[in-house]
Amino acid sequence: MRFRDLVQLSLDSALRARMRSIMLLLAMTIGVAAVIALTSLGEGARRYVAGEFQSLGTRLVVVIPGRSETGGVAPGLLAGETPRDLTLSDALAVQRLPGVERVAPLVIGSAPISAGALEREAPVMGSSADLLPVHGFRLARGQFLPPGELSRDTAVAVIGDNIARELFPGRDAIGRNIRIGDRRFRVIGILGDQGRMIGMDSQELVIIPVSAAQALFNSESLFRLLIQARTRDDMYRVRAATIEAIKLRHQGEEDVTVITQDALLATFDRIFTALTLTLAGIASISLAVAGVLIMNVMLVSVSQRTGEVGLLKALGATRLQITALFLTEAILLSVAGAVAGLLVGLGVDWIVGKIYPALPLSPPVWAVVLAIVVAILSGVVFGLMPARRAARLDPVAALAGRR
Amino acid sequence: MIELREICRRFQMGDQEVRALDSVTARIESGEYVSIMGPSGSGKSTLLNVLGLLDRPTSGTYLLDGRETTSLNDEELAHTRARKIGFIFQSFHLIPRLTAFENVELPLVLAGVEPQVRRPRVQELLESLSLEGRARHRPNELSGGQRQRVAIARAMVMQPAVLLADEPTGNLDHVSGAEVLAAIEGLNAKGITLLVVTHDAEVAGRARRHIRMRDGKVVEDINGHA
């Protein structure tokens, strides 16, 4: 039998049994669409988080005060000792290390911000001029914190766009004075909408020099130390050197946690990949159900077409040909279902993308390939048994309509 | 040429053995026109199935054109059926979703014949059976006589040596039945071996050789018009 004739005959059969074919297509479509849509969701979440980390800037090493230890209790704690604060002098020491390009100390707090009669509470970040390139913030207007000594306490502030509009409705905020806590600052720049940090919106942020923030919150300790290495390779050397330098300064106590950005990213990547795989697994169940449905429907089809099988045998069709006919029909239906499922899945992604533009939904390539391969494979596997049953029918009994 | 020697076909029905064919020996020359008659259960349909290679005898030998068939495997049987034997059934056995043309074309499709070769052949056959106007119709749009003529065309499309007809007029009125018989007798006149299984003495009477069966045995084999 020619291949085109085989496909044509199977297609005829599938098209004539419309209800049966629609049911099969529907089952397969739902299965494939579920895999595509759910893995897109997992993958979208993964890329969203990865994007958030990317916005922290590259080649980033983060120093966090305190030691996160999983194995036993730190000796310092037994002696009733608290970890030493991370201070500005630590930052200055780190800045001198080889391979370090920029250092941005970070102090974070919340304070009432006021201008004239208008007042609101806002997160306040104390840092240096280097925060701009390290963090990837973008300025809408004006300028960022001036470069210079970290210990210089200049009374200038860079504020988020929302804050500017709330405190100075209808007026340009640049050059005006605001009050943060009990201190006066001059607004020198407005932050753009770029640079979202997890849990913190640059539009709602006030950034002041680190010394000013320390004075404002009356605390010497830093929340974080952000270090940008010169190159990606330097990142790991900087990490080791930083631990050494701070240990030396803290009386030999390793009381900070130093993480590289990509380590953090890799952890989240693993978590979200696991999530995606879990979702794919759940969605695969519907694919398996679709496969079983294919088998059932094809079995019914075989028994309905017993007479036809008998006739084909009388006309000289071999077992192989009859198997091929029924199998091709099952495969055609599952391929059509897979394609329809792919389209529906991508359609769901598109609609979700329209509703939540922040969540970029597109299925991972492996999920698309897997869904389609599994769909076609289930057509083969679950179509084979009914097809073989048809091929093994006794022609005499089949012609008489008996099985 | 068909040669049957001591053909037996036994079925197991529960704990009872049924002898559908009991030591049948016969020789049918090419171009013969044979009727097979007998009451229900006499084994005439089983004989036809064995002749058509749809059923295997339990014992005995069956030579088709001098070739032993009882030792052939399923694959070889299918190929022999395709090339040497045409079937006509009482209930036509047309595939309802295919047109008359496609039904006739089916054996050629299964044999892998190229479309440009098979189409003229189908067309020619339909014309010879006065069906050219019905080629695009599906079986449910055809009369009984037309359906059986489509089935004849399908049986003939591979140019077999033997045409086996199982009650070919059983589902037809008298006029359509006569048309169908005329069609297959015309083929016989061109040299095909024709075997007709029937209940109808009038139909059987048209054959030149008459085989009568009872209880799986040939009880009468008369050559010449009765």
Boltz contact constraints between the chains, C-beta under 6 A:
constraints:
  - contact:
      token1: [A, 1]
      token2: [B, 110]
      max_distance: 6.0
  - contact:
      token1: [A, 1]
      token2: [B, 112]
      max_distance: 6.0
  - contact:
      token1: [A, 2]
      token2: [B, 112]
      max_distance: 6.0
  - contact:
      token1: [A, 5]
      token2: [B, 109]
      max_distance: 6.0
  - contact:
      token1: [A, 12]
      token2: [B, 97]
      max_distance: 6.0
  - contact:
      token1: [A, 16]
      token2: [B, 97]
      max_distance: 6.0
  - contact:
      token1: [A, 308]
      token2: [B, 95]
      max_distance: 6.0
  - contact:
      token1: [A, 311]
      token2: [B, 93]
      max_distance: 6.0
  - contact:
      token1: [A, 314]
      token2: [B, 87]
      max_distance: 6.0
  - contact:
      token1: [A, 315]
      token2: [B, 107]
      max_distance: 6.0
  - contact:
      token1: [A, 316]
      token2: [B, 78]
      max_distance: 6.0
  - contact:
      token1: [A, 316]
      token2: [B, 81]
      max_distance: 6.0
  - contact:
      token1: [A, 316]
      token2: [B, 82]
      max_distance: 6.0
  - contact:
      token1: [A, 317]
      token2: [B, 110]
      max_distance: 6.0
  - contact:
      token1: [A, 318]
      token2: [B, 75]
      max_distance: 6.0
  - contact:
      token1: [A, 318]
      token2: [B, 78]
      max_distance: 6.0
  - contact:
      token1: [A, 395]
      token2: [B, 54]
      max_distance: 6.0
  - contact:
      token1: [A, 396]
      token2: [B, 49]
      max_distance: 6.0
  - contact:
      token1: [A, 396]
      token2: [B, 54]
      max_distance: 6.0
  - contact:
      token1: [A, 396]
      token2: [B, 55]
      max_distance: 6.0
